[in-house]
């Protein structure tokens, strides 16, 4: 695989999977965007909202996912599970 192979939407699909799982798990745990944002060190819910929707090229990084896994009490691998 070469870097050019990512131009076919694979990276966008990966971000979609992660975002979908963050939303799913957050909702299952009944945690608001604001509560999650505050728990991982953000002052407001703007970043979480934008990253969940993948707008303005905002995405979760590994630090975000690690912190969210601790706050939401879930294995980090849950964020990478394929969408059913």
C-alpha positions as CSV (number, residue, x, y, z in Angstrom):
1,X,0.0,0.0,0.0
2,X,1.2,3.5,-0.8
3,X,0.1,6.9,0.4
4,X,-1.8,7.4,-2.8
5,X,-4.0,4.5,-1.8
6,X,-5.5,6.6,1.0
7,X,-7.0,9.0,-1.6
8,X,-9.9,6.5,-2.3
9,X,-11.7,7.5,1.0
10,X,-10.1,4.9,3.3
11,X,-9.0,7.5,5.8
12,X,-12.3,9.3,5.8
13,X,-14.0,5.9,6.3
14,X,-11.7,5.2,9.3
15,X,-12.6,8.6,10.8
16,X,-16.3,7.8,10.3
17,X,-15.9,4.5,12.1
18,X,-14.1,6.1,15.1
19,X,-16.7,8.9,15.3
20,X,-19.6,6.6,15.1
21,X,-18.2,4.5,17.9
22,X,-17.5,7.5,20.1
23,X,-21.1,8.7,19.6
24,X,-22.4,5.2,20.3
25,X,-20.4,4.6,23.4
26,X,-21.0,8.1,24.8
27,X,-24.8,7.7,24.3
28,X,-24.7,4.2,25.8
29,X,-23.0,5.7,28.9
30,X,-25.4,8.6,28.9
31,X,-22.6,11.1,28.8
32,X,-23.1,14.5,27.2
33,X,-20.6,16.0,24.8
34,X,-19.9,18.7,27.4
35,X,-19.3,16.3,30.2
36,X,-16.9,14.2,28.0
37,X,-15.1,17.3,26.8
38,X,-14.6,18.6,30.3
39,X,-13.4,15.2,31.5
40,X,-10.7,15.0,28.8
41,X,-9.5,18.6,29.3
42,X,-11.6,20.7,27.0
43,X,-13.5,23.8,28.2
44,X,-16.5,23.3,26.0
45,X,-18.2,20.7,23.8
46,X,-17.3,22.3,20.5
47,X,-14.3,20.1,19.7
48,X,-16.2,16.9,20.6
49,X,-19.1,17.9,18.4
50,X,-16.9,18.8,15.5
51,X,-14.9,15.6,15.8
52,X,-17.9,13.4,16.1
53,X,-19.3,14.9,12.8
54,X,-15.8,15.2,11.2
55,X,-16.4,18.9,10.3
56,X,-13.7,21.5,9.8
57,X,-11.2,18.6,9.5
58,X,-11.5,17.8,13.3
59,X,-10.7,14.3,14.3
60,X,-9.9,12.4,17.5
61,X,-6.3,11.6,18.1
62,X,-4.8,8.8,20.2
63,X,-4.6,10.9,23.3
64,X,-8.3,11.8,23.0
65,X,-9.3,8.2,22.5
66,X,-7.2,7.0,25.4
67,X,-8.7,9.6,27.7
68,X,-12.2,8.9,26.5
69,X,-11.7,5.2,27.0
70,X,-10.8,5.9,30.7
71,X,-13.6,8.3,31.2
72,X,-16.2,6.1,29.5
73,X,-14.8,2.9,31.1
74,X,-14.3,1.1,27.8
75,X,-11.4,-0.7,26.1
76,X,-9.9,1.6,23.6
77,X,-10.3,-1.0,20.9
78,X,-14.1,-0.4,21.0
79,X,-13.5,2.9,19.1
80,X,-12.2,0.9,16.1
81,X,-14.9,-1.7,15.8
82,X,-16.6,-1.8,12.3
83,X,-20.0,-0.2,12.0
84,X,-22.8,-2.8,12.0
